Amino acid sequence: MEPSTTTEPDFPALAISLLGAPYLQGGLTPKGFDCWGLVRFLHLAEHGVELPEYVRGDLRGNTESIKGGLDLWQEIPAPQPGCVVALSRSKIVHHVGYWLEKRGGLCLHASAEMGGVVAHNLQDLREANFSLQKFYIYHG
């Protein structure tokens, strides 16, 4: 079998390379990310899809939300590579991450509290008191 000659990046390797990138409110690049900026960056790199801008709110449509509306998102019962992981420490989703099929499944997310881009499995997220975990794919 010939080696791949594709120029597409190895997305899990790209995502993992972002570990430790600093947290920056509104950040959209490896120089600094917020949680939605990280998800947008990886979706663009992986699928060539620019996700809509996020305005403070949650995926359920409370207060201000993701521009473009929730009809562009489909909730899925279990994580899939590249899906959005919606997280909460209350009843309202307030944090998002990007799902990787690496080491049994990891949520890559950017957190000011945790000092930047980190990766956690679902058990680690529960231990960090993220009680709500939903998974979404984008169909925009």
Secondary structure as the mmCIF struct_conf table of DSSP 4:
data_model
#
loop_
_struct_conf.conf_type_id
_struct_conf.id
_struct_conf.beg_label_comp_id
_struct_conf.beg_label_asym_id
_struct_conf.beg_label_seq_id
_struct_conf.end_label_comp_id
_struct_conf.end_label_asym_id
_struct_conf.end_label_seq_id
HELX_LH_PP_P HELX_LH_PP_P1 GLU A 2 SER A 4
BEND BEND1 GLU A 8 GLU A 8
HELX_RH_AL_P HELX_RH_AL_P1 PHE A 11 SER A 17
TURN_TY1_P TURN_TY1_P1 LEU A 18 GLY A 20
HELX_LH_PP_P HELX_LH_PP_P2 ALA A 21 PRO A 22
STRN STRN1 TYR A 23 TYR A 23
TURN_TY1_P TURN_TY1_P2 GLN A 25 GLY A 26
STRN STRN2 LEU A 28 THR A 29
TURN_TY1_P TURN_TY1_P3 PRO A 30 LYS A 31
STRN STRN3 GLY A 32 PHE A 33
HELX_RH_AL_P HELX_RH_AL_P2 CYS A 35 HIS A 47
BEND BEND2 GLY A 48 GLY A 48
HELX_LH_PP_P HELX_LH_PP_P3 LEU A 51 GLU A 53
STRN STRN4 TYR A 54 TYR A 54
BEND BEND3 ARG A 56 GLY A 57
TURN_TY1_P TURN_TY1_P4 LEU A 59 ARG A 60
BEND BEND4 THR A 63 GLU A 64
STRN STRN5 ILE A 66 ILE A 66
TURN_TY1_P TURN_TY1_P5 LYS A 67 GLY A 68
HELX_RH_3T_P HELX_RH_3T_P1 LEU A 70 LEU A 72
STRN STRN6 TRP A 73 ILE A 76
BEND BEND5 PRO A 77 ALA A 78
TURN_TY1_P TURN_TY1_P6 PRO A 81 GLY A 82
HELX_LH_PP_P HELX_LH_PP_P4 CYS A 83 CYS A 83
STRN STRN7 VAL A 84 SER A 88
BEND BEND6 ARG A 89 ILE A 92
STRN STRN8 HIS A 95 LEU A 100
BEND BEND7 LYS A 102 LYS A 102
TURN_TY1_P TURN_TY1_P7 ARG A 103 GLY A 104
STRN STRN9 LEU A 106 SER A 111
TURN_TY1_P TURN_TY1_P8 ALA A 112 GLY A 115
STRN STRN10 GLY A 116 HIS A 120
HELX_RH_AL_P HELX_RH_AL_P3 LEU A 122 GLU A 127
TURN_TY1_P TURN_TY1_P9 ALA A 128 ASN A 129
STRN STRN11 LEU A 132 TYR A 138
#
